[in-house]
Amino acid sequence: MKVAVMTDSTAYITPEEREKYNIHMVPLSVNFPDGSYREELDITTEEFYRKLADAKELPSTSQPSVGEMTKKLEALAEDYDAVISVHLSSGISGTYQTMVSTGDMVEGIDVYAYDSEISCMLQGFYVLEAAAMAQNGASAEAILARLDEIKKSARAYFMVDDLTNLQKGGRLSNAQAILGSLLQIKPILHFEDKLIVPFEKIRTKKKAISRILAMLEEEVDGGKELRVVFIHGNDRSYAEKLEADFKEKHSEIETSISYFGPVIGTHLGQGAVGVAWYKK
């Protein structure tokens, strides 16, 4: 069985990696008053943050259409027997469920939609592992089993400078956002039951980041062989410093830098910081 691997744009896998591992992608879009932009295709992350800074209102985001997904699956059906399509958490987007529905309608290919229950580069890690296995001839069942194994150890924590975007986008309740703003709290957020929820409420950015890194250290001290990513919201130098400081102590651990692109950046805002990892 020849297996294709696909994801959506919120995995933020670079074009070079997508080409190297033959990863297919369906884009989500960010919608400004002057038009709709498919992330990773029509607008760069840098362009997005510039437009966001000038925008009077928060842009909206939208998932790929059934038509886009159908066209992609029909094209894959010409060369593949099956496709594993890994998507951002179904708790914050309908992309996964739309792929499930679309997959049932397209003939000639077995479609395995997979809910990562997360987003950004931790979602990307699922995809990269799946793609490497597919290139080595693994079956769809074996790949899905590995993804379930990753999910057991996957962790992601992030901090935002301003909760307003999350509240306006419906990803955080009004009460949670208002309380955080009034107390000038920099909460650590994470995914729980597929939703973005507060993990701990901390007063300063420095303390919040220190707490996240302390949790990472606990995992390292537990003897786990990890793969770690430092994620930034338009501040790569800050993420690079976090990575460099961590590598000074743990040079043996595989690390990388990634970013919150347009769709996720719409909800988290500029200046967001995240750290994610899983057991290799």
C-alpha positions, 0 to 999 in steps of 0.5 A: 500500500502506498501511503501519502501524508498530508496536513493543514497549514497550521503545522507550519512545516517549511516548504523545504521540509514538505518537499523533502518528505513529500508532505501535502498541504491544504491551507487555512486562510486569514481574512482581512477587509482587503481580501482572504489570504491562504497562509503559507501561500498568499501571505508570509508570516512577516507580512501578516504581522505587519497587517495585523498591527495596522488592522482596526479589527481582528481578522477572521480565519477560515478552514479549507473548503470541501471543494479544496479538500476534494480536489486534493484528495482526488489528485492523491488518489491517482498515485496513492492507495491511502492518505493520512491527513493530520490536522489541528485540534478539532476543538478550535477548528472544523478542519479535521471534521471536514476532512473526515466528511470529505474523505467519505465522499472521495473514491479510490483512496482510503482517507485517515483523518487524524486529530492532533488535538494540538496545533503549530509545530507539535502538530508538525512533529506528528506529520514529520514522523508520519512522512518518514515512516511512509517513505520507509514503506510503513502501513497506514495502520503502523503510522497511526499507531505511532501517532497515538504513541506520540500523543501520550508524551506530547506537551505544549505550553504557551504564553500570550501578551494579551488575551483579547485576541483569544477572547474575540476569536472565541477560543477563550471565555469572556470571563477568563479573558477579562480576569486575566486582563484586569490582573495583568496576568500572563497565563500559561495556556495549553490544550486540554480536551482539544481546547485552549485553556489556562494552565497556570496564572502567572504575573510576569512574562519572565516568570511564565517562561521560567515555569514552562522551561522548568516543566521541560527540565522535569521531562529531561530529568525524567530520562526521556529522549525528547524532541523540543521546539521553541515557538515565537510570535514574530520574535525569532531572536527571543526563541533563539535565545531560549533555545541557546540557553537550553542547549547550553545545558542539554546539547544532546537534545534535538531542538528547533525554532518555529513560529505562530503563523497567520491563522494561529497568530490571529488568535494568540497575537504578536509576542506569543511564546510557546515551547513544545516537546514529545518523546522520540 
